[in-house]
Each structure stands twice: as structure tokens, then as C-alpha cells.
Amino acid sequence: MSRTTLLVPVVFPEPDVYPLDDENIVGLSGFDVVLFGYWEVPEEADREAVRASREPDAQSVLYELAAAFSRGGASTSVQLFFGESGATEAKLQDRIADESDVDAVLMGGNITKWANVLVPLRDDRRRADLLTFLGGLNRHSMFTLELYHVAPDRAAADAGEAMLESVRADLVEAGFAEDVVDVTVDIGDNPSVAVAKRARRHNLVVMGETGESPSESAFLGGVYRRLADRVDVPVVVLRD
């Protein structure tokens, strides 16, 4: 499978992904990691003065993170910017993602070993992208890869289970152990809440962009933000 480019936002002064434990990022040889460093400067502050005083510390953190990802097997690059939070940050992050041909974005909480993964699926339109991303993870250290679907009723649940079983078959064919890949279908009318509840059992969530247009001040859409508000679990969002 081809390599996946993963954008990792590192938002200063208190980045979520720092520090990293080498044991938690093993088996990343299938990824090219772009560390997007961004120091949020208050509107009333002088950006260049903040850059002059904070850039050495920020660069030190970014290159420490880059070294950790590299030890995990990833090819890693670093970028650092200073500016206001909100729309300015979101637009820049979107531009860097486009320029770097980013396939997925890692958002959210502290990174622990990616061996217990939840994959919520509404449908299988992103099947190829999903298989490419998951194929970059270390299959040998994976102990749970749960495919999850929330259906509004029993008839839809049966169709959802058939869809998940088809994706499961592709993952097994790609080299994941049969006893590692689980299929779960719940019936409910609030998928966001159900996914958030399920995510608490895992240490990584992998999901596709939902087609929602993010607001000017947000890089990703509402489904991701609602999930991030409810759980402290890193989320990988596959970009369209």
C-alpha cells in the first residue's frame, strides 16, 4: 500500500501531543508525518516579539517530536508559524494540508499506543482511504480494531452489519488477524453521542470527513468537534 501523509497540529503554548513516549509510536513506518507548529498569539500582542522570544522553545519541542516520530519509523517534516487563533489558524492549516498533499489529520488528546482503534463508519465510501491508512499501522501490535456503525432501526442495522463485514474481509485480506477486527452495530438516533461513548474504550479513533463545511474558525467540521468535546482520545480524520 502507498504511504499516507499525516498532518499533526502542534498548538502552542501547550500542545496536546507533547511529550511523546517512544513506546506509543512504534510501527509508523507507513507514514509521512508533517508537524504543523502554530503558536497562538493574542490579538493585542506583538507577533514578531512573541516569535523572537518563543521560537527557540517551540522549535526545540517540534524537533523533539520529530525525532520521536522518526524513531517510530515515520518520515517527518516540521513547520512553525505564529499568528492569531481562530480563522487565521484554520485557513493556514488548511492551506498547509493542501500544499503537503495531506491524507489525514491527527487531532485531539495525548497519543498512546495505537493498538486499540475504533473506526466509526456511516457507509463504505472511504473504504480505499481507510484501508490505506490502517495499513500503515503496525498490525503485529494491534489487539483491537473495531468497526462501528449506528443505525436508526433494525432493517438499517442489518445493512450496516453487512457493510462492516465487507470492510472487515478487506482488512483481513490486507493482513490483519481475524480475531483482531471486530464488528459492532448499535441502534440509536444520535450517532455522535454513541460514537463518543464507544470511543472511551479505545485509544485512537479513525473517521472520515463528513462532508460538513467547517466554520471559518474551525479546520474540521461539526461531527469531529462534537466528538472532541466529549472524549479525550486522539482522532484521525481522513481528508476528502
Summary of the structure (lengths in Angstrom):
residues: 240
radius of gyration: 18.3
end to end distance: 18.4
largest distance: 60.8
contacts: 765
relative contact order: 0.16
helix: 38%
strand: 25%
